Amino acid sequence: MKVDLHCHSYYSDGKHSPEFLLQRARENGVSHLAITDHDCIHAFSQLDQDYDDIELLNGVEISCFWQGLEIHVVGLLIDLSNEELQSLLDLQQSHRRNRIDAMDQKLQDLGVKDLSSWFESKQCIAMTRSHVADFLVEKQLSKNRQKAFKKYLAKRGRIYVPAKWCSLEEAVQTICSANGIAVLAHPSRYPLSKRKLNSLTEEFANCGGEAIETSYSNIDPNTRRQLSELAAEFKLYSSAGSDFHDEAAHWTDIGKYPDLDQQTKKNAIWNHPRWHYN
């Protein structure tokens, strides 16, 4: 069994369709794939054919705040029809649209137009700052995404607008209410000391979180070991995924991440009681 439990389609900030992701998974020998778009489950309603050779797992990645820091929580095996989940995702999408509208106004004040019409030409449901960065690059206002973030979209950027996400507790509990498994996404990517990461993980577990990503693209062996120890300390299952968005990030692809070691595999998320896939 080869899994990828974290990737994105063009309904959030990925570049490709859900069909492309499934085909890529097939080509790369992935047997179990979770599409985890940001605050969006639209991908699952758009798939109109069967993929008998791949198990497609329901998933989502919810943006939330913990002590003022943006954190991402993946929900796996969620009930897509759960009303509490749908309500939260609708609210998150509303916040996203309002944020982009505020950025659009700031851009217009700078003499830059057409962001709203640019979005209308895209497939995305979940509007993100990465999209705005791409718009700025297309407008030749920045050379690349990184420079666009630094000049325009970061906290001191010219069009920065703060996010209004739900709390960590609300994200986790909503996933649980939808019969899903809450997974702390890519923990090493947050600007946290070891002590703070321990505090985050402890609070996540106390809220009802059940798993933590211990392997993902571009992670080094020492960090993987530390995260595996963190999972063991707080009795969390280990999850893994590429966090694939597009081929521009050459270090990532569907199914491409370091294997879990033998000890970590004993407590991998596919050993969870609610995991019913072969």
KOLFI-579822 format. One record per residue: y, x, z of N, C-alpha, C, O, CB in turn; residue in one letter. Coordinates in steps of 0.2 Angstrom, whole numbers, padded with zeros to 4 digits, always signed. Each point is the difference from the previous one (the first is absolute). Glycine has a CB too. Layout:
! KOLFI-579822
YXZYXZYXZYXZYXZA/...
***
This chain:
! KOLFI-579822
-0006+0004+0000+0006-0004+0000+0006+0004+0000+0001+0005+0004-0007-0014+0002M/+0011+0008-0011+0006+0004+0000+0006-0006+0000+0000-0004-0004-0005+0014-0003K/+0009-0009+0012+0005-0005+0001+0007+0003-0001+0001+0006+0000-0008-0012+0008V/+0012+0001-0010+0007+0002+0001+0003-0006+0002+0001-0006-0003-0001+0014-0007D/+0003-0008+0017+0002-0005+0003+0008+0000+0001+0003-0003+0005-0014+0003+0001L/+0014+0003-0011+0008+0000+0000+0002+0002-0007+0000+0006-0002+0000-0003+0015H/+0003-0008-0016+0003+0001-0007+0005-0005-0002+0000-0005+0004-0010+0011-0008C/+0014-0005-0001+0006-0005-0001+0000-0001-0008-0001+0004-0004+0007+0000+0014H/-0005-0011-0011+0001-0002-0007+0008-0001-0001+0004+0002+0004-0015-0008-0004S/+0012+0004-0007+0007-0001-0001+0003-0006+0003+0006-0002-0001-0008+0008-0010Y/-0002-0010+0015+0003-0005+0004+0004+0002+0006+0004-0003+0003-0013-0004-0007Y/+0008+0014+0006+0005+0003+0004+0002+0006-0003+0003+0000-0005-0009-0004+0015S/+0005+0010-0007+0003+0006-0003-0005+0004-0004+0002+0006-0001+0006-0006+0010D/-0013-0002-0011-0005+0003-0005+0003-0001-0007+0004-0003-0001-0014+0002+0009G/+0006+0005-0012+0002+0000-0007-0004-0005-0005+0001-0001-0005+0004+0013+0007K/-0011-0013+0001-0005-0003-0004-0002-0007+0002+0001-0002+0006-0005+0013-0008H/+0000-0015-0002-0002-0006+0001-0007+0000+0005-0003+0005+0000+0008-0009-0011S/-0006-0001+0014-0006+0000+0004-0007+0001-0004-0004+0003+0002+0010-0011+0005P/-0006+0006-0013-0005+0001-0005-0001+0007-0001-0005+0003-0001+0007-0014-0005E/+0004+0015+0005+0000+0007-0001-0004+0004+0006-0004+0004-0001+0015-0005-0007F/-0009-0002+0014-0002+0004+0006-0008-0001+0000-0003+0004+0002+0014-0006+0004L/-0013-0004-0007-0007-0001+0000-0004+0004-0005-0005+0003+0001+0007-0015+0003L/+0001+0012-0010-0003+0004-0006+0000+0008+0002-0005+0003-0001+0009-0012-0007Q/+0001+0011+0011+0001+0007+0003-0005+0001+0005-0004+0006+0000+0016-0006-0003R/-0013-0005+0008-0005+0001+0005-0007+0001-0003-0004+0004+0002+0011-0011+0005A/-0009+0003-0012-0006+0000-0004-0001+0007-0003-0005+0003+0001+0005-0015-0003R/+0005+0015-0001+0000+0006-0004-0002+0006+0006-0003+0005-0002+0011-0010-0008E/-0005+0004+0016+0000+0005+0005-0006-0001+0004+0000+0004+0006+0012-0003-0007N/-0016-0006+0000-0006-0001+0004+0001-0003+0007-0004+0001+0004+0000+0009-0010G/+0010-0014+0006+0001-0003+0007-0004-0007+0000+0001-0004-0005+0011+0010+0005V/-0015-0007+0005-0004-0006+0001+0004-0006+0003-0002-0006-0001-0009+0013+0001S/+0015-0005+0005+0004-0005+0004+0007+0002+0000+0003+0005+0002-0013-0007+0005H/+0015-0003-0010+0007+0001-0001+0004-0005+0004-0002-0006-0001+0000+0012-0010L/+0007-0004+0015+0005-0005+0003+0006+0002-0003+0003+0005+0000-0009-0006+0011A/+0009-0004-0014+0007+0000-0003+0005-0002+0006-0001-0006+0003-0003+0003-0015I/+0008+0007+0014+0004-0001+0006+0008+0000-0001+0003+0005+0002-0013+0000+0005T/+0012-0009-0011+0007+0000-0002+0005-0002+0006-0003-0003+0005+0000+0000-0017D/+0009+0006+0012+0005-0001+0005+0001-0007+0001+0004-0003-0005+0001+0014+0003H/-0006-0014+0008+0002-0007+0001-0002-0005-0005+0004-0005-0001+0005+0010+0008D/-0014-0004-0011-0001-0004-0006-0008+0000-0001-0003+0005+0000+0014-0002-0005C/-0013-0009+0003-0008-0001-0001+0000-0003-0007-0006-0003-0002+0003+0001+0014I/+0008+0002-0016+0000-0003-0007-0005+0003-0004-0003-0004-0005+0015+0002+0006H/-0014+0008-0001-0005+0003-0004-0007-0004-0001-0003-0001-0005+0008+0012+0008A/-0007-0014+0003-0006-0003+0000+0000-0007-0004-0006-0002-0002+0004+0008+0013F/+0007-0009-0011+0001-0006-0004+0000+0001-0007-0001-0005-0004+0006-0001+0014S/-0004+0012-0012+0001+0001-0007-0006+0003-0004+0000+0001-0006+0012+0001+0009Q/-0017+0000+0001-0006+0002-0003-0004-0005-0003-0002-0005+0004+0002+0015+0004L/-0001-0010-0014-0004-0006-0003-0007+0002-0003-0002-0004-0004+0014-0001+0001D/-0014+0010+0005-0007+0002-0002-0004+0003+0006+0003+0002+0005+0001+0000-0017Q/-0011-0002+0011-0004+0002+0005-0001+0008-0001+0000+0002-0005-0006-0013+0006D/+0005+0014+0005-0001+0007+0000-0007+0001+0004+0001+0002+0006+0012+0002-0008Y/-0018-0006-0001-0007+0000+0004-0001+0007+0003-0004+0000+0005+0000-0009-0012D/+0006+0014+0003-0002+0007+0003+0004+0003+0005-0001+0005+0002-0004-0003-0013D/+0011-0006+0013+0005+0003+0005+0001-0006+0005+0001-0005-0002+0004+0013-0007I/-0005-0006+0015+0001-0005+0005+0008+0001+0001+0003+0005+0002-0014-0005+0004E/+0015-0006-0007+0007+0000+0001+0001-0003+0006-0002-0006+0002+0004+0005-0014L/+0001+0005+0017+0002-0002+0007+0007-0003+0000+0005+0003-0002-0013+0005+0007L/+0009-0014-0002+0007-0002+0002+0004+0005+0004-0003+0002+0005-0002-0014-0006N/+0011+0013-0001+0004+0005+0004+0007-0001-0001+0002-0004-0004-0011+0012+0003G/+0013-0006+0006+0007+0000+0000+0003+0006+0004-0004+0002+0004+0004-0015-0006V/+0006+0015+0001+0003+0005+0004+0007-0002+0002+0004-0002-0004-0010+0011-0002E/+0006-0011+0013+0006-0003+0003+0005+0005+0003-0002+0005+0004-0005-0015-0002I/+0013+0010-0004+0005+0004+0003+0003-0003+0006+0001-0006+0001+0002+0010-0012S/-0003+0001+0016+0002-0003+0007+0004+0006+0004+0001+0005-0003-0011-0013+0003C/+0013+0006+0005+0004+0005+0004-0004+0001+0007-0003-0004+0003+0014+0000-0008F/-0011+0010+0007-0002+0003+0007+0005+0004+0002+0001+0006-0003-0013-0007+0000W/+0015+0000+0009+0006+0004+0003+0005+0002-0006+0002+0006+0000-0011-0002+0009Q/+0011-0009-0013+0005+0002-0005-0003+0004-0006+0004+0001-0005+0004-0001+0014G/-0014+0001-0009-0003+0004-0006-0004-0004-0004-0004-0005+0002+0004+0015+0005L/+0001-0010-0014-0004-0004-0004-0008+0003-0001-0001+0006-0001+0012-0009-0006E/-0015-0002+0009-0007+0002+0000-0004-0005-0005+0002-0006-0001-0001+0010+0013I/-0006-0002-0015-0004-0004-0005-0007-0001+0003-0003+0004+0003+0009+0000-0013H/-0008-0011+0010-0006-0002+0003-0004-0003-0006+0002-0005-0003+0002+0003+0015V/-0010+0004-0014-0004-0003-0005-0004-0005+0003-0003+0001+0006+0002+0010-0012V/+0000-0017+0003-0005-0005+0002-0005-0001-0005+0001-0001-0006+0008-0005+0012G/-0015+0007-0004-0006+0000-0004-0004-0006+0002-0001-0002+0006+0000+0014-0007L/-0003-0015-0004-0004-0006+0000+0003-0006+0003-0003-0004+0003-0006+0012-0001L/+0016-0008-0004+0004-0006+0002-0002-0006-0003-0002+0000-0006+0011+0008+0008I/-0008-0014+0001+0000-0006-0003+0006-0002-0004+0005-0001+0003-0013-0003+0006D/+0008+0004-0015+0006+0000-0004+0004-0007+0001+0006-0001-0002-0011+0009-0007L/+0001-0013+0011+0003-0007+0000+0002-0001+0007+0003-0006+0002-0011+0002-0010S/+0008+0009+0013+0002-0001+0007+0008-0002+0000+0004+0004-0003-0013+0004+0007N/+0011-0013-0001+0007-0002+0000+0004+0004+0004+0006+0002-0002-0010-0013+0001E/+0002+0014+0006+0004+0005+0004+0002+0006-0004+0005+0003+0000-0010-0007+0011E/+0000+0007-0015+0001+0005-0004+0004-0001-0005+0005+0004-0002-0016+0000+0004L/+0010-0010-0006+0005-0002-0005+0007+0000+0002+0005+0002-0004-0015-0008-0002Q/+0011+0003+0012+0007-0001+0003+0003+0006+0001+0006+0001-0002-0010-0011+0007S/+0000+0015-0002+0003+0007+0001+0002+0003-0006+0005+0003-0001-0011-0002+0011L/+0001-0001-0015+0002+0004-0007+0006-0004-0003+0004+0004-0003-0017-0001+0002L/+0013-0009+0001+0006-0004-0003+0007+0003+0003+0004+0001-0003-0012-0011+0001D/+0007+0010+0009+0006+0003+0003+0002+0007-0001+0006+0002-0001-0009-0010+0010L/-0002+0012-0010+0001+0007-0002+0003+0001-0007+0004+0004-0001-0014-0001+0009Q/+0007-0007-0012+0003+0000-0007+0007-0003+0000+0004+0003-0004-0015-0005-0001Q/+0013-0002+0009+0007-0003+0000+0004+0006+0002+0006+0001-0002-0010-0013+0005S/+0002+0016+0003+0004+0005+0002+0001+0006-0006+0005+0003+0000-0009-0006+0012H/-0002+0004-0015+0001+0005-0006+0005-0003-0005+0004+0005-0002-0016-0002+0004R/+0012-0009-0004+0004-0002-0005+0008+0000+0002+0004+0002-0003-0013-0009-0001R/+0010+0005+0011+0006+0001+0002+0003+0007+0001+0006+0002-0001-0008-0012+0007N/-0003+0015-0005+0002+0007+0001+0002+0002-0007+0005+0004-0001-0013-0002+0011R/+0004-0003-0015+0001+0002-0007+0007-0003-0002+0004+0003-0004-0016-0002+0001I/+0013-0008+0004+0007-0003-0002+0006+0004+0003+0005+0001-0003-0011-0012+0002D/+0005+0013+0008+0005+0004+0003+0001+0007-0003+0006+0002-0001-0008-0008+0011A/-0003+0009-0012+0000+0006-0004+0004-0001-0007+0004+0004-0002-0015+0000+0008M/+0009-0009-0009+0003-0002-0007+0007-0001+0001+0004+0003-0004-0014-0008+0001D/+0012+0002+0008+0008-0001+0001+0003+0007+0001+0006+0001-0002-0008-0012+0007Q/-0001+0015-0001+0003+0007+0001+0000+0004-0006+0005+0004-0002-0009-0004+0013K/-0001-0001-0015+0000+0004-0007+0006-0003-0004+0003+0004-0004-0016-0002+0005L/+0013-0009-0001+0006-0003-0004+0007+0003+0002+0004+0001-0004-0011-0011+0002Q/+0007+0011+0008+0007+0003+0003+0001+0007-0002+0006+0002-0001-0007-0009+0011D/-0005+0010-0012+0001+0007-0003+0000+0000-0008+0001+0005-0003-0007-0001+0013L/+0006-0010-0012+0001-0001-0008-0007+0000-0003+0000+0001-0006+0011+0004+0007G/-0016-0005+0002-0007+0000-0003-0003-0007+0000+0000-0004+0006-0002+0015-0002V/+0001-0014-0010-0003-0007+0000-0007+0000-0003-0003+0005-0001+0015-0009-0001K/-0015-0002+0002-0006-0002-0003-0006+0001+0004-0006+0000-0002+0011+0004-0008D/-0004-0002+0017-0006+0000+0004-0004-0006+0000-0006+0000-0001+0011+0009+0008L/-0002-0015-0006-0004-0006+0000-0003-0002-0006-0006-0002+0000+0014-0002+0008S/-0005+0005-0014-0003-0001-0006-0006+0005-0001-0005-0002-0003+0016-0003-0002S/-0010+0011+0007-0006+0005+0000-0006-0002+0003-0005+0000-0002+0014+0009+0002W/-0008-0012+0006-0005-0003+0004-0004-0005-0003-0006-0001+0000+0012+0004+0010F/-0002-0007-0014-0003-0006-0003-0005+0002-0006-0004-0004-0002+0015-0002+0005E/-0010+0012-0005-0004+0002-0006-0007+0003+0003-0004+0002-0004+0014+0000-0003S/-0010-0001+0014-0006+0003+0003-0005-0005+0003+0002-0006+0001+0005+0015+0002K/-0013-0007-0002-0005-0004+0003+0000-0001+0007-0003-0005+0003-0004+0008-0013Q/+0011+0001+0013-0001+0001+0008+0002-0007+0003+0005-0003-0002-0002+0015+0001C/-0007-0013+0007+0002-0005+0004+0003+0003+0006+0005-0003+0003-0014-0004-0007I/+0007+0012+0007+0003+0004+0005+0005+0005-0002-0002+0005-0003-0009-0007+0010A/+0017+0001-0006+0006+0004-0003+0000+0006+0006+0001-0001+0006+0005-0009-0013M/-0005+0016+0004+0000+0006+0005+0005+0005-0002+0003-0001-0006-0015-0001+0008T/+0014+0006+0002+0005+0005-0001-0002+0005-0006+0004+0003-0004+0000-0004+0016R/-0011+0002-0012-0003+0004-0006+0002-0003-0007+0002+0003-0004-0011+0000+0012S/+0009-0010-0008+0002-0003-0006+0008+0002-0002+0001+0001-0005-0010-0011+0007H/+0013+0009+0003+0007+0002-0001+0001+0007-0002+0004+0001-0004-0001-0010+0013V/-0007+0013-0006+0000+0007-0002-0002+0001-0007+0004+0004-0004-0007+0000+0016A/-0002-0007-0014-0002+0000-0007+0006-0003-0005+0002+0003-0005-0014-0004+0008D/+0015-0004-0001+0006-0003-0003+0006+0006-0001+0003+0001-0005-0006-0013+0009F/+0004+0015+0002+0005+0005+0000-0001+0006-0005+0004+0003-0003-0002-0006+0015L/-0009+0005-0012-0002+0005-0005+0001-0002-0007+0002+0004-0004-0010+0000+0013V/+0006-0010-0010+0001-0003-0007+0007+0000-0002+0002+0001-0006-0012-0008+0007E/+0014+0005+0003+0008+0000-0001+0003+0007+0000+0006+0001-0001-0006-0012+0007K/-0005+0016-0005+0002+0007+0000+0006+0002+0005+0004+0004-0001-0007-0004-0011Q/+0002-0004+0018+0004+0002+0006-0003+0004+0004+0003+0003+0005+0002-0014-0006L/-0012+0012+0000-0004+0005+0004-0005+0003-0004-0002-0003-0005+0004-0003+0016S/-0004+0012-0010-0005+0004-0004-0007-0003+0002-0004+0000-0005+0011+0010+0004K/-0008-0012+0007-0007-0002+0002+0001-0004+0006+0005-0001+0003-0011+0011-0008N/+0000-0013+0007+0000-0004+0006+0003+0003+0006+0003-0003+0004-0013-0003-0009R/+0007+0012+0006+0002+0004+0006+0008+0000+0001+0003-0001+0005-0014+0008-0005Q/+0014-0005-0006+0007+0001+0000+0004-0007+0001+0005+0000+0003-0006+0010-0010K/-0002-0015+0004+0003-0007+0001-0001-0002+0007+0005-0003+0003-0008+0000-0015A/-0002+0004+0015+0000-0002+0007+0005+0004+0005+0003-0003+0004-0016+0001-0006F/+0013+0009+0000+0005+0004+0004+0007-0002+0000+0004-0001+0004-0012+0010-0005K/+0010-0011-0006+0007-0001-0001+0002-0008+0001+0005-0001+0003-0005+0010-0011K/-0005-0013+0007+0002-0007+0000-0004-0004+0005+0003-0005+0003-0001+0006-0015Y/-0008+0000+0013-0005-0005+0004-0002+0002+0007-0002-0004+0004-0002+0001-0015L/+0005+0009+0013-0002+0002+0007+0006-0002+0004+0005-0003-0002-0011+0013-0002A/+0005-0009+0011+0004-0003+0005+0008+0002-0001+0004-0005+0001-0014+0005+0007K/+0011+0005-0011+0007+0002-0001+0002+0000-0007+0005+0002-0003-0006+0006+0012R/-0004-0012-0013+0002-0001-0007+0005-0005-0002+0002-0004+0005-0014+0007-0007G/+0014-0002-0004+0006-0004-0002-0001-0008+0000+0005-0004+0001-0001+0014-0008R/-0010-0012+0006-0002-0007+0000-0005-0002+0005-0003-0005-0001+0006+0005-0011I/-0004+0004+0017-0005-0002+0005+0002-0006+0003+0005-0002+0002-0007+0014+0000Y/-0004-0016-0001+0000-0006+0004-0006+0000+0004-0005+0001-0002+0011-0008-0007V/-0005+0006+0016-0006+0000+0005-0005-0006-0002+0002-0005-0002+0006+0011+0011P/-0014-0004-0008-0005-0005+0000+0000-0005+0006+0002+0002+0005-0009+0006-0013A/+0003-0014+0007-0001-0004+0005-0007-0002+0000-0002-0006-0002+0014+0001+0001K/-0016+0009+0003-0007-0001+0001-0002-0004+0006+0004+0000+0005-0006+0010-0012W/-0004-0012+0007-0003-0003+0006-0002+0006+0005+0000+0006-0002-0005-0016-0004C/+0003+0008+0012-0002+0005+0005-0007+0002-0002-0004-0003-0003+0011-0001+0012S/-0009+0010-0006-0007+0003+0000-0005-0006+0002-0005-0001-0003+0009+0013+0004L/-0002-0014+0005-0005-0005+0003-0001-0006-0004-0005-0003-0001+0009+0006+0012E/+0002-0006-0014-0001-0006-0005-0004+0002-0006-0004-0004-0002+0015+0000+0006E/-0010+0010-0007-0004+0002-0005-0008+0000+0001-0004-0003-0003+0014+0009-0001A/-0011-0003+0010-0007+0000+0002-0003-0006+0001-0006-0002-0002+0008+0013+0007V/+0001-0015-0001-0002-0007+0003-0001-0005-0006-0004-0004+0000+0009+0006+0011Q/+0000-0001-0016-0001-0004-0006-0006+0001-0004-0004-0004-0002+0016+0003+0002T/-0014+0008-0001-0006+0002-0003-0006-0003+0003-0005-0002-0003+0011+0013-0001I/-0006-0010+0011-0005-0002+0004-0001-0008-0001-0006-0002+0000+0008+0011+0008C/+0003-0013-0008+0000-0007-0001-0003-0002-0006-0003-0005-0001+0013+0004+0008S/-0009+0005-0012-0003-0001-0007-0007+0003+0000-0003+0001-0006+0014-0001+0001A/-0014+0001+0010-0007+0003+0001-0001+0007-0004-0005+0002-0002+0001-0014+0003N/+0010+0016-0001-0001+0006-0003+0000+0006+0005+0000-0001+0006+0007-0004-0015G/-0008+0011+0006+0000+0006+0004+0006+0004-0001+0002+0002-0005-0015-0002+0005I/+0017+0001+0006+0006+0003-0001-0001+0008+0001-0003+0002+0004+0009-0012+0001A/-0003+0013-0010-0001+0007-0001+0007+0004+0000+0004-0002-0004-0015+0000-0003V/+0012+0007+0012+0006+0004+0000+0000+0004-0006-0005+0005-0001+0005-0005+0013L/+0005-0001-0017+0000+0004-0006+0003+0007+0000+0004+0001+0004-0004-0012-0010A/-0003+0016+0003+0002+0007-0001+0004+0002+0006+0006+0002-0001-0006-0004-0011H/-0003+0003+0018+0004+0002+0006+0004+0006+0000+0005+0001+0003-0014-0007+0003P/+0006+0011-0010+0003+0007+0000+0007+0000-0004+0004+0005+0001-0015+0000+0001S/+0012-0010-0005+0006-0001-0005+0006-0002+0004+0006+0000-0003-0013-0002-0007R/+0007+0000+0016+0005-0002+0004+0003+0006+0004-0003+0004+0002-0002-0016-0001Y/+0012+0012-0001+0003+0006+0004-0001-0001+0007+0005-0001+0004+0004+0002-0013P/-0015+0000+0012-0001+0000+0007-0003+0006+0003-0004+0003-0004+0002-0015+0002L/+0003+0013+0008-0003+0006+0003-0007-0003+0002-0002-0006+0000+0013+0011+0005S/-0015+0000-0003-0007-0002+0002+0000-0005+0006-0004-0005+0000+0000+0016-0004K/+0008-0010+0009+0001-0005+0005+0002-0007-0002-0003-0005+0002+0006+0015+0005R/+0002-0010-0012+0002-0006-0002-0005-0004-0004-0001-0006+0000+0013+0011+0000K/-0016-0001-0004-0005-0003-0004-0006-0003+0004-0002-0005-0001+0005+0013-0008L/-0004-0004+0015-0005-0003+0004+0003-0007+0003-0004-0004+0001+0000+0016+0002N/+0010-0012-0001+0003-0006+0003+0000-0006-0006-0002-0005+0002+0009+0012+0006S/-0006-0005-0014+0000-0005-0005-0007-0003-0001-0001-0006+0000+0010+0012-0006L/-0014-0001+0006-0007-0002-0001-0003-0004+0006-0003-0005-0001+0001+0015-0006T/+0005-0008+0013-0002-0004+0006+0002-0007+0000-0003-0005+0001+0003+0015+0005E/+0007-0011-0008+0003-0007+0000-0003-0004-0006-0002-0006+0001+0012+0011+0004E/-0012-0001-0011-0003-0004-0005-0007-0003+0002-0001-0005-0001+0007+0013-0007F/-0010-0004+0012-0006-0002+0002+0000-0006+0005-0003-0004+0000-0001+0016-0002A/+0009-0011+0006+0001-0005+0006+0003-0007-0004-0002-0005+0003+0005+0014+0006N/+0000-0009-0014+0002-0006-0004-0006-0003-0003+0001-0006-0002+0010+0011+0000C/-0016-0002+0001-0006-0002-0004-0002+0003-0006-0005-0002-0003+0008-0008+0007G/+0000+0016-0005-0002+0004-0006-0007+0003+0001-0002+0002+0006+0014+0001-0008G/-0015-0002-0003-0007+0002+0000-0002+0006-0003-0006+0003+0000+0003-0015+0001E/+0007+0014-0006-0002+0006-0004+0007+0004-0001+0005-0002+0000-0015-0004-0005A/+0008+0013+0003+0006+0004-0002-0003+0004-0006-0005+0002-0001+0009-0001+0013I/+0001+0000-0017-0002+0004-0006+0000+0008+0003+0004+0003+0002+0001-0011-0010E/-0011+0011+0006-0001+0007+0002-0001+0004-0006+0000+0006+0001-0005-0010+0010T/+0005+0001-0017+0000+0004-0006+0003-0003-0005-0001-0006-0002-0010+0011+0005S/+0016-0002-0007+0003-0002-0005+0003+0005-0005-0001+0006+0002+0004-0016+0005Y/+0000+0009-0012+0002+0005-0005+0005+0005+0003+0004-0001+0004-0005-0007-0013S/-0001+0014+0008+0005+0006+0001+0000+0001+0008+0005+0003+0003+0002-0005-0013N/-0012+0001+0013-0001+0001+0008-0004+0007+0001-0005+0001-0004+0006-0014+0006I/+0001+0017+0002-0003+0006+0001-0006-0001+0006+0000-0005+0004+0011+0011-0007D/-0015-0001+0003-0006-0001+0004+0002+0000+0008-0003-0004+0003-0004+0010-0012P/+0012-0002+0011+0002-0001+0007+0002-0006+0002-0001-0003+0005+0004+0015-0006N/+0001-0015-0004+0003-0007+0002-0006-0005+0000+0000-0005+0004+0011+0008-0009T/-0015-0003+0000-0006-0004+0000-0004+0000+0007-0002-0005+0003+0001+0006-0015R/+0000+0005+0014-0003+0001+0007+0003-0003+0006-0002-0003+0004-0003+0014-0009R/+0012-0010+0005+0004-0003+0005+0000-0007+0000+0000-0004+0005+0007+0014-0006Q/-0007-0013-0005+0000-0008-0001-0007-0002+0002+0000-0006+0003+0009+0006-0012L/-0014+0003+0008-0007-0002+0002+0000+0000+0007-0004-0004+0003-0001+0009-0014S/+0008+0000+0014+0000+0000+0008+0004-0005+0003-0002-0003+0005+0000+0015-0006E/+0007-0014-0003+0004-0005+0003-0003-0007-0001+0000-0004+0005+0010+0010-0008L/-0014-0007-0002-0004-0006-0001-0005-0001+0005-0001-0005+0003+0002+0006-0015A/-0005+0005+0014-0005+0000+0005+0003-0002+0007-0002-0003+0004-0004+0012-0011A/+0012-0006+0008+0003-0001+0007+0002-0007+0001-0001-0002+0006+0006+0014-0007E/-0003-0015-0004+0002-0007+0001-0005-0005-0003+0002-0006-0001+0010+0010+0001F/-0018-0002-0001-0005-0004-0002+0001-0004-0006-0001-0006-0001-0002+0005+0013K/+0006+0004-0017+0002-0003-0007-0005+0002-0005-0002+0006+0000+0014-0006+0004L/-0013-0004-0009-0004+0002-0006+0004+0004-0004+0006+0000+0000-0012-0011+0001Y/+0003+0015-0005+0003+0004-0005+0000-0003-0007-0005-0002-0002+0002+0012+0009S/+0009-0010-0010+0001-0003-0007+0002+0006-0005+0002+0005+0003+0000-0017+0002S/-0003+0011-0011+0002+0005-0005+0003-0004-0006-0003-0005-0002-0006+0014+0007A/+0013-0005-0009+0003-0003-0006+0004+0005-0003+0003+0004+0003-0004-0016+0001G/+0002+0011-0011+0005+0005-0004+0007-0002+0001+0004+0005-0001-0013-0004-0007S/+0011-0007+0010+0007-0002-0001+0003+0001-0007+0005+0002-0001-0004+0001+0014D/-0006-0004-0018+0002+0001-0007+0006-0005-0002-0001-0006+0001-0011+0010-0003F/+0017-0001-0001+0005-0004-0003+0000+0001-0008+0001-0005-0004+0006+0006+0015H/-0007+0005-0013+0000+0002-0007-0002+0007-0001+0000+0004+0005+0009-0013-0007D/-0010+0011-0005-0002+0007-0001+0005+0005+0001-0001+0006+0000-0007-0011-0008E/+0014+0003+0008+0006+0005+0001-0001+0004+0006+0001+0006+0000+0007-0014-0005A/-0011+0005+0010-0002+0004+0006-0007+0003-0001-0005-0003+0001+0012-0004+0007A/-0007+0013-0011-0006+0003-0003-0006+0001+0005-0005+0001-0002+0012+0005-0006H/-0005-0006+0015-0005+0002+0005-0004-0006+0002-0004+0000+0004+0012+0009+0000W/-0006-0015-0007-0004-0006+0002-0002-0004-0006+0002+0001-0005+0005-0001+0015T/-0013-0003-0008-0003-0005-0005-0004-0005+0004-0002+0002+0005+0002+0007-0015D/-0002-0014+0006-0005-0005+0004-0006+0004+0002-0004+0003-0004+0008-0013-0003I/-0006+0010+0013-0006+0003+0003+0001+0007+0002-0005+0003+0002-0001-0011-0009G/+0012+0011+0006+0001+0007+0001+0003+0001+0007+0006-0001+0001-0005+0003-0014K/-0005+0000+0017+0002+0002+0007-0006+0004+0003-0005-0001-0002+0013-0009+0003Y/-0007+0014+0004-0005+0004+0003-0005-0004+0003+0002-0005+0004+0006+0014-0002P/-0014-0008-0002-0006-0004+0003+0001+0001+0007+0002+0005+0003-0010-0003-0012D/+0006-0008+0013-0001+0000+0007-0005+0005+0002-0005+0000-0003+0009-0012+0004L/-0003+0016+0004-0006+0004+0003-0005-0004+0003+0001-0006+0001+0007+0015+0001D/-0014-0006-0001-0006-0004+0002+0001-0004+0007-0002-0005+0000-0005+0013-0007Q/+0011-0004+0011+0001-0003+0007+0004-0006-0001-0001-0006+0003+0000+0017+0002Q/+0007-0011-0009+0005-0005-0001-0004-0006-0004+0002-0006+0002+0008+0014-0002T/-0014-0007-0004-0004-0005-0004-0003-0005+0004-0001-0005-0001+0000+0013-0008K/-0002-0005+0015-0003-0004+0005+0004-0006+0002-0003-0005+0002-0004+0015+0002K/+0013-0009-0004+0005-0005+0003+0005-0003-0006+0005-0002+0001-0006+0007+0011N/-0002-0004-0018+0004-0002-0006+0001-0008+0000-0004-0003+0003+0000+0013-0010A/+0009-0012+0004+0002-0007+0000-0006-0004-0003+0000-0006+0001+0012+0009-0002I/-0016+0000-0004-0005-0004-0003-0006-0002+0005-0005-0003-0002+0008+0008-0009W/-0002-0002+0017-0005-0001+0005+0003-0006+0005-0004-0002+0005-0001+0014-0006N/+0011-0015+0000+0002-0005+0004-0004-0006-0001-0003-0002-0005+0015+0007+0003H/-0013-0009+0007-0004-0006+0000+0002-0005-0005-0004-0004-0003+0002+0005+0015P/+0009-0001-0014+0002-0005-0005-0001+0002-0007+0002-0003-0005+0006-0002+0014R/-0010+0012-0010-0001+0002-0007-0006-0002-0002-0006+0002+0002+0013+0008+0000W/-0007-0014-0007-0006-0004-0003-0002+0003-0007-0004-0004-0003+0006-0006+0011H/+0001+0015-0010-0002+0003-0007-0005+0005+0001-0001+0004+0005+0013-0006-0009Y/-0016+0002-0001-0006+0006-0001+0003+0006-0003-0003+0005+0000-0006-0014-0001N/
***
